[in-house]
Amino acid sequence: MKTQRIDQAAAALPAKTKAAVYEGSKAVHEKRTRLLFDHYGDPDRLRRLAGEIKRHVVENLDTYLPAVEARLVANGARVHWAATAEAACEAVHSILRARGATKLVKAKTMVSEEIGLAEYLEKRGVEALETDLGEFIVQLDHDQPSHIIAPIRHKNRRQIAELFEKNGLGAYDDEPGMITQRARQFLRHKYLEADAGLTGANFVVAESGRLVVVTNEGNARFCLAATRCHIALVGIEKILPRDRDLALFLNLLARSATAQQLSVYNEFVSGPRARGQPDGPDEMHVIFVDNGRTEVLATECRDILRCIRCGACLNVCPVYRQAGGHAYRSVYPGPVGAVLSPLLLGERFPEKADLPKASSLCGACNEVCPVDIPIPDLLLRLRDRAHGEGVPSPGTPPMGAWSLLATQPAAWRAALAAGRILNHLPTRLIPVPALRAWEAKRELPPWRGGEFRKWLKMRRKEQGRGQSRPE
């Protein structure tokens, strides 16, 4: 029997990589839980409030997007709109080309990963250097990020030390402080040499036109201070209505993403350098990227657009912990990626229609989501869509036989009685090869079928005797 692609990836994952993913995810999740409940009496109420604010934005993007554009323009920024990944990449290249720019320093942005910006620019003679430590290591190794917040969750410090030595950043030394220092030494002069800096935006406030960029390393600040041109790539869903909403979202984001009370650097960017300011970019360009989001908005899975990219659902997910991020074949792994990645493909949905099935539907992703996205419900809707479009499900037994069995009382009772045999039957003796292969990879609990029917039968008898007694 064929298995799901994510099962195959999990089986092939090296033990040291699986350990790094599992331990890293588990540690952040447990610290996040302690922090939230230590600091707030009712963190679920905050999640629900944040979810309602984001739902309001998603359902009123047609109002908020023009309002944000008007405010940004009033602040001195230039606004661009990109319907596709190709259009977004070309918009960035066009801005750089107009300035004669050939060197770009990038802060971490998931949208740039989504559209393949670095590769696009490199093919056109522009050096696009990642300055976030994790993203820098991924780029240096010609690798792919495996987590939304922690791009190198799949690597340990020994692997990183070997990579640095191989690329001439110093002799082997796996002490984390030395790894950070060597990356800093390499990157510092790159900021000063760059022609432009690129960031994403965690939030864009409609009321003030502020872009909020959240980091823990300060690299985004260097990108903004040292270059004359600032380009921001922003998904159209990243809007918040008011500045006061930031108090809620910045607290939830930091605790959910990295289990911090607040991220180290929170940049509030209103526009280009004002007259009298000694540093900062002379130009600020904001590129709002659609790339399939409008199509998602028209589906019954639009709630996924509330996501603030904290990665909490990855950290708690038992499937992600075992399979790692690369198994999802997308820049958005884990539960959020299992919903968002197929949707962003539009008509090519079947290419990743297997991802919604890579879930136990345990509901943990919904419980930790800081904007209360009902991810399990969305996964079920996408599974139904895949079934409706005739997308095959490797590793899933046909349900026709189950349906027939479950609607025939006599056959069902016989199956319950026979089910006890599985408690004593070795796997190798199961007569059906497909069932044998399926059962060999799963530990079934002891069979306890039939107890409810016995109880109900006795209950009915007792009720019947009681009703037949004279008053």
Sequence and secondary structure as in RCSB ss.txt:
>XXXX:A:sequence
MKTQRIDQAAAALPAKTKAAVYEGSKAVHEKRTRLLFDHYGDPDRLRRLAGEIKRHVVENLDTYLPAVEARLVAN
GARVHWAATAEAACEAVHSILRARGATKLVKAKTMVSEEIGLAEYLEKRGVEALETDLGEFIVQLDHDQPSHIIA
PIRHKNRRQIAELFEKNGLGAYDDEPGMITQRARQFLRHKYLEADAGLTGANFVVAESGRLVVVTNEGNARFCLA
ATRCHIALVGIEKILPRDRDLALFLNLLARSATAQQLSVYNEFVSGPRARGQPDGPDEMHVIFVDNGRTEVLATE
CRDILRCIRCGACLNVCPVYRQAGGHAYRSVYPGPVGAVLSPLLLGERFPEKADLPKASSLCGACNEVCPVDIPI
PDLLLRLRDRAHGEGVPSPGTPPMGAWSLLATQPAAWRAALAAGRILNHLPTRLIPVPALRAWEAKRELPPWRGG
EFRKWLKMRRKEQGRGQSRPE
>XXXX:A:secstr
    HHHHHHHHS HHHHHHHHHHHHHHHHHHHHHHHHH S HHHHHHHHHHHHHHHHHTHHHHHHHHHHHHHHT
T EEEEESSHHHHHHHHHHHHHHHT  EEEE   HHHHHHTHHHHHHTTT EEEE SHHHHHHHHTT    SSS 
TTTT  HHHHHHHHHHTTS S    HHHHHHHHHHHHHHHHHH SEEEE  SEEETTT  EEEEESSSHHHHHHH
H SEEEEEEETT EES TTHHHHHHHHHHHHHHS SS SEEEEE SS  TT SSS SEEEEEEE TTHHHHHTST
TGGGGG     HHHHH HHHHHH SGGG SSS HHHHHHHHHHHTGGGGGGGTTGGGS    SHHHHH TT   H
HHHHHHHHHHHHHTT   TT   SHHHHHHHT HHHHHHHHHHHGGGGT  GGG S HHHHHHHHT       TT
HHHHHHHHHHHHHHHHHHS  
